[in-house]
Amino acid sequence: MTLSSHIDGILVIPRLRVQNANAISSPMTWGFPAISAFLGLMQALDRKLPEHIGLMLEQVGVVCHHFEPQVTEGGYTRAFCLTRNPVSKDGSTAAISEEGRAHLEVSLIFGVKGQSVSLDDGQRQTMAEEIGHIVEGMRIAGGSVIPSRREGMAWQSKPRLIPVADSGDEWQKQFRHLRRQLLPGFALVSRHDLLEKRLAELQSQNPAANAMDAWLDLSRLHVYPEATGDSEGEDSGTKGKVEWQVRRPPGWTVPIPVGYGALSDIYEPGQVARARDSTTPFRFVETLYSIGEWVSPHRLNRIEDLFWKAEADPDVGLYQCKNAYGERRLNA
């Protein structure tokens, strides 16, 4: 199945500077914001688009160019830089709620559908810049977008709306051009295949091992001694030399949250007290975890490997963020 059967074009919003984005991505991970934050941005942006634009946002890819966590420096232990909250109504000091923050520079790549993609170059450029202005007035992962100066901006930093070429060779040429625009940077992709592979290895050694064991194993550094020469006899009282080795899977892999799993049945609107929305069905959920990898865009061969999309199965109770990169490598 070709790319053109899924989407009509690519919308690129490059080099967005985000201040004070949420760096606590889940109850068990911190660092770059969760991919669900960017899918939420896509849905919010889709609702904000004026009717005359005529585009639907279907998928989103994220490329990070700069990441600056707001943490203390020095030593092995880090702490978030926190702010003192204003005093309460009675004048007493309010408690500090830990909020991790980070400054980001990211490029967003959306897969879009709509007849507007078939407009001429000038109309598409005007439309892309209008969408870029809308994004600059929104929040990204709780952070504020710092508007860019449009005057004299290089073409690499301007929003673009690119139609998907019918010819495979022509589209590959367009994609190579897009990859150069996204350099230097790293794209976040799914490596759920590594988690499944490691789980199978652990279960071959210990049948009681579970997915959490495999996830923790892939999330940490393994340092172990390795003998470098023959050891002498025990009677001599000497031992052979060893070198400390580090074992990690290849690539820049990281633990990431990828959605939510149901903890309860679906409640009718208004049935749960103090819910944010009294008109929407409610369900208690917990975070789903997997393994991601930061990959340089020039190593991606297909645009599909960059895109994330939301998939929901209420009957099973799964609400996931899906990416095809790891699945493709598993089936290769």
Beta strands, then each sheet from edge to edge (+ up, - down):
strand 1: 9-22
strand 2: 56-69
strand 3: 101-113
strand 4: 139-140
strand 5: 143-146
strand 6: 160-163
strand 7: 186-190
strand 8: 222-227
strand 9: 242-247
strand 10: 252-262
strand 11: 285-295
strand 12: 308-313
strand 13: 318-323
sheet 1: 4+ 5- 1+ 3- 2+ 7- 11+ 10- 13+ 12-
sheet 2: 4+ 5- 1+ 6-
sheet 3: 8+ 9-
end
